[in-house]
Amino acid sequence: MGETRKRMKESGGGGGGGGFIAQSRTLPRTNFPHLHHRSHSHPHTFPHHYHSHPHRHQYSPANEVYITTLSVTPSAHSDFEEDENERIRQHGFFGSETDTDDGKVTSATHTPSPHHLLNDSNETQTEEDDETTLREILMSLQRQVTVMSMNLNAKLDELQTRGDRQFETDIALCEIRSQLDHLTKSMESCQSDVNEVKRDIADMKNEVDQVQQIRVEIEELREYVDRLEELTHHRKLRLLQQGLTFFLTYTILASVLGMLQFGYNTGVINAPEANIETFIKEVYKVRYNTDLPEVTIRGMYSFAVSIFAVGGMLGGFSGGMIADKFGRKGGLLLNNFLGIGGACLMGFTKVFHSYEFLFAGRFIIGVNCGLNTSLVPMYISEISPLNLRGGLGTVNQLAVTIGLLISQILGIKQILGTDEGWPVLLGLAICPAILQLILLPVCPESPRYLLITKQWEEEARKALRRLRASNQIEEDVEEMRAEERAQQTEATVSMLELIWSPTLRYPLIIGVVMQLSQQLSGINAVFYYSTDLFQKAGLSEDIAKFMTIGIGLIMVTMTLITIPLMDRMGRRTLHLYGLGGMFIFSIFITISFLAKEMIDWMSYLSVVSTLGFVVFFAVGPGSIPWMITAELFSQGPRPAAMSIAVLVNWMSNFIVGIGFPTMNAALDNYTFLPFSAMLAFFWIFTYQKVPETKNKTFEEISAVFRQNGRDNFQDTIHYGSTNEDHGLNKS
């Protein structure tokens, strides 16, 4: 028993290792059965921490703290188990319980067994030893509980401190978690933005690739355009090297007979003026047995002069339609029948003793001449080589001046300027028509008309071979193809479409003003009334008629001089020189009219000024308007443009013819001042608006108007010639 106590003290003392510790389970019931028995019998006589309810916190009166139910360590548990077993073998099991009341142990005895009654004294001693041992155990347990309580309080304090820190940490973690949520959302948003940026970058990369591809294509196109320009340049150089062939010369001479017809009938009415007035007076007196007033006779003669212009307006207006339907050559051939009919009517005027024949003949021949002025320049411009187009276009005006000269020569009294000869003079207009009917059929149709309008390439090639007298015609064919490609969107343009087209309106205005610069310059006043003007200047009638012939000679001479200049100096330059010279000499004519009564030699100044006026007309305004109108347009709109331009030309011709006598009577010596003002206007317009067309293909000229437009077109204009022309000339 002493060993057991000693071992229990060793195991339970000091709260050190191997003793009792606080655990969440109860002591084993087999170790201390007598203690367990007492505990169940008197629960209040034993410390509360010996109750065996598992996992329940108990209250210790000695320390006043809640502790967990105690259990014995394995070493102590083994020692107690051996002592108790030894004690039971020695003393047996007793069924008493011990209660603790006020610190004392009280026994409650059950019915004793006989063995217990015999050993009562020993039992009492044993109980005292057990009580002492229990006290020691309890004190040891109290000391251990105290130590455990202190340790527990320290742990609780530490845990509380840690709890505060944990609370702060939780708050911080919550904030961090919230920030992380925001950061996560921001990252998701950034990721979305990054994805969008990636898509944008991919799109941009695709666009860059496309731009790069386009750049490559542009470079290829640029190289192609450069090669094309080089080929075009070489082709143009070869075109500029083409010469004048015999058959081309023959074709041009046969075609310009129509313009000779126009010149002849313009001037033929001038010389027999007095004879025609006498015829009208006699016929009227025979018919009505009364005399016509002089004013009426002058009016009827003016009507015979101006009806020619009315027919010209009709013919010129229909020229485009005839050219498209029958062709340039075909239209000229058909037109000759009108010329023959009109000439016959005029020639038989005196035979039938009817001035109505004169009026009808003048109207029909006017229609014929109107068609000629539209068809002939168009035909010549289309068959002429590029480097000869200007000079050969001047042949139109040369034929006109030759026709004027012939009519003036034949109109003098010594030849046909008599009462019997003037009908023959007018009837000779049949000669150019018959001659053209004989010569023109062997000439080819316009190659441009055949290729572009009719799409007859083989016939166009045959015509080119005949005109160029060579099989090397590919340059001409390619140049016509280029014009065809450029005007495919235009096709055949009607007059209304031509007027309303923004691209074509501007060259049309230029063409119309150029025609007006020819007719409203005052030259028709000189042609129709030159004899009267010279007589008014103080010359006799015979001298005045010879001076009129001199005007014709000067016109022919200056036109011949102008032919080589046209492709050297350019159309625009010559036109400016011509208008400027006419303006100056129109002022001199007015001065000579005013001073002729005060100074005798002023009549000669009037003659010289009139001749100078005609010279400068031949330099530019005489031939350039017919030519440049055809050059300003491509194949599609060219017929309609020529029709409108020729219509304006004939209308102004009619206005001058019908209005000049009245204006001359009203203004007297100031008759040429209105023409001076008009010449100044035309010079300014030509300087500012008219382009140079020298050495340019039809497609190049049309491209100028398409690319530059009306506002900035002046930037492309160079005085006299263009940079491109200089480059070609150098080449």
C-alpha positions, 0 to 999 in steps of 0.5 A: 500500500505504501508502494502504491501511495509512493508511486501515486505521489511520484506520478501525481506530484508537481504537475510534471510529465507522466502525471494527471493531465486535462483530457476530454475523457473520464477515468477508467471505471476499473481503476478505482471501483470503490471510488466509482462506487462512492461517486455514484452513491454520494455524488456530492462527497467527491470532487465534481471533476471525477464525474464520468460524463464524457466531453463535459466541462466541470466546475472546480470549487478549489480554482473556480474555473471550468476544466475538462474531465480528467483522465490518468496518464498511461503510466499512472493508470497502470500503477493504480490498476496494480495497487487496486487489484492488490488491495482487492485481493487482500481486503476484498471489495466493499460496498461503502461510499465516501462523501465529502462534507465540509472537508471530511469523509463520511461513510454510508455503510450498507449491509455488511458481510460476515467477513467485514464484521470480523475485520472491522478495525482493519477496515477502519485503518484501511479507510483512513489510509484511503482517505489520506491517499485520496486527500493527497491525490486531490491536493495533487489534482488541485495543484495540477488543476491550478497549474492547468488553469494558469496555463489555460488562462495564459493560453486564453489570453494568448488566444484572445490576443491572437483572436484580435489579431485574427480579427484584424487579419480577417478585416484585412483579408476581407479588404484584400479579398474585395480588392482582389475581386475588383482587381479580378474584375479589372483584369477581366475587363483588361482581358476583354480590352486586350482581346479587343485590341488584339482583334483591332490589331488583327484587323489593322494587320489585315488592313495593312496587308490589304494596303500593302497589296494595294500598294503592290498593285498600284506599283504594278499599275504605275509600271504599266502606265509608265510602259503605256505612256512610253509606248504612247510616246513612241507611237505619237513620235511615229505618228508625228513622223508621218508625211503627206501622201499623194492619195491623202492630198487627193482626198483632201482636195476633193473634200475641200471643194465643199468649202470652196463652194461655201466661199464662192457663194459667200462672195458671189453676191457682192459684185453683182449687187447693182445688177440684181437690184435692177433685175428685182425692180424690173421684174416687179414692175412687169408683174405689178406695173408699178415701181418698187421703192428703193428701200424695198429693193434694198431690203429684197437684195438684203433678203437674198444675201441673208437667206443664204445664211438661213439655209446655212443654219439649217444645213449646219444644224443637220450636219451631225445627224447626216454625218452619223447616218451616212458617214462623212464621205457619204454625207458630202456626196449626197450634199452635192445634189443640193448644190446642183439644185440650188445652182440651177435655180439661181442660174435660171433666175433670169430665164424664168424672170423670177426673183423667187428662183434667186431666193430659193436657189440662195436658200438651197445653196445655203443648206448645201454650204451649211452641210459642207461647213460641218462635214468637211472640217470633220472629215479632214480632221479625221483622215489627217495625220497627227502632225499635219492636222493643223496645216491640213485643217487650214486648207478649209479656210484656203478653199474658202478664200479661193472661192471668194477670190474666184467669185470676186474675179468673175464678178467684175464687169469685164467678165460676168458682172453685167446684167446678162452675166450675173445669172451665170455667175451665180449658176457657176456654183454647180461646178464645185458640186459636180467636180466633187461628185466626180472626184470624191467617190474614189476616196475612202470613208473616214477610218475613225467613222468606220472603226469607232462608229461602225466597228468595221475594223477591216474597212478602217484598216483598208482606208488607212493603208490607202491614205498612209500609202503604207502597211504600217498603220498599227500606230493609227489603229491604236490611237483610234482605239484609245480614243474609242476607249476614252469615249465609250461612256459617251457613245453618240451624244445628242445635242441636248445631252451635249449641252447638259453634260458638265464635261462637254459643256465647257469645250462646247462653249469654247467652240461656240465662242470661237465661231462667234469670233469669226463671224462677229469680228466684222469680216462679213461686213467687209465681204458683203459690203466691201465695194460700198466701204471702199466707195465710202472711203472715197474710191471710185466704183471701178477701183473699189471693185478691184480692191475687193479682188485684192482682198481675195488675193490677200486672203489666199496668200495669208492662208497659204502662209498660215498653213505651215505656221499652224503646226509650229506656232499653234492654234491659240497663238495664231488666233490671238495674233489674228484677233489682236491685229483685227482689233487694231485695224478696226480702230484705224478704219474708224479713225480713217472714216472720221478724218477722211473729210478733213485729210485727203490721204485718210481714204488710203489709210482706210483702204490699208486698214481694211486690207490689214484687217483682212490679213489678220483675219486670215492669220487666225480667225479665218481658219482656226474656228472650223478646225479647233471645234472638231479637235475639242471633241472625241468621236462620240460628241463631235458630230453634235458639237459641230452641228451646234457650232456651225449653227451658231456660225451661220446665225451670226452670219445671218445677223451680220448680213441682215443687220449691217446695212441698218447699223451702217446707216445708224452709226455711219463713221462709227460702224466698226466700233461694235466690232472693235468691242467684240474683238477685245472680248474675244481676245480676252476669252481666247487668252484665258480659256482656250487651250492649245491643241497642237500635236495632241491626239483627240483623246488627249484633248478630251482628257484635258477637259475631263481631268481639269474641269472648268475652274482649274483648267487655266493651270494647264494652258501655256501660251502658244504651246504646252510643255508636252509639245516642247518635249515632243519637239525636242524628241 
